[in-house]
Amino acid sequence: MNEWDTILFYIVGVNAITFYLMARDKSKAKKQEYRIPERTFWLLGVLGGAAGCYLGMRVFRHKTKHRSFMIGMPLILMIQLIGLVFFFLS
């Protein structure tokens, strides 16, 4: 497996996990159960899962009232995309 495959595998994996956790947290919110801490989503976002988090926000209408999520996750995603472009073009 080359470096592109490894990075792609990691990105898809972390975003899938983040997306799943957004769905799970929304379900828990509806049932008023113990929730997944927001810092978990921020950590996953910074570690490459910003796209999954943002997509989960849109699909499940979750955390959309949190201005920090509505601004922060797309910002982190843009930074990650720019980083990937520079990584693969260098």
N, C-alpha and C positions, 0 to 999 in steps of 0.2 A: 504494500500500500504506500503510495507516495504522499507527500505533504498535503497536496490538495485534497486527496481523499480523506485523510485524517482530520483536517480542519472542517471539511464539509460534514463528515460523520459527527464530529463534536457539536457543530452549530445546529444541525438538525436535531440531535439528541437533546441538547439543553433547551432548545425552543419547544420541543414536544413535551418535555417534562414541565416547563413553565406554563404552557398552554393548558395541560392537564390540571395542574395545581390551581390555575385560575378557575377552571370549571368546578373543581372540587370545593374551592373556597366559596364560590357563589352558591353552590348547593348547601354548604354548611350555613351560610348567611341566611338563606331562606328558612332553614330549620332551626335557627337560633342556637346552633351548636358552637363548640370551641372552634375558633378560626385560625387560619394560617397567618402568622405575623407578616405585616407589610415589609419588614426588613428582609424576609425571605425572598419576596418578589424583587426587591431592590438588588439583593445580592445576586440572584439568578440573572436579572437584567444586566448587571455590570459584567457578569461572567459570560455573556453572550446570548442570553435569553430575552433580550429586549423585544425582539420581533414577536416571539411567542406571547409575551406579556401584553404587548399592545394589541395583538390579534385577539387574545382572550378578553381584553377589555371591550373590544368592539363586538365580538360575537356574543358574549354573555352579558353585555351591558354591566360590567363589574368594575368598580373603582373609578367610574367615569365622573363622579362628583369630586374626586380628589384632584385638585389642580396640580399637585406635585406629580401625580401619575400621568395626567393628560399632557403635561409639558415635558416632564423628565424622561419618560420612556421613549418618546419619539426622538428626543435630543440624544439620548444614549444610543439609540438605534442608528441615527445619522453618523455619530462618531465612530461606531463600529463598522458601518459600511465604508466610510472614508478610510479607516484603518485597513480593512480588507483590500480595498483598491490599491492603496500604497504598498501593501505587503506583496500582492501578486504582480504589481507592475515593476517592482524593484528587482 
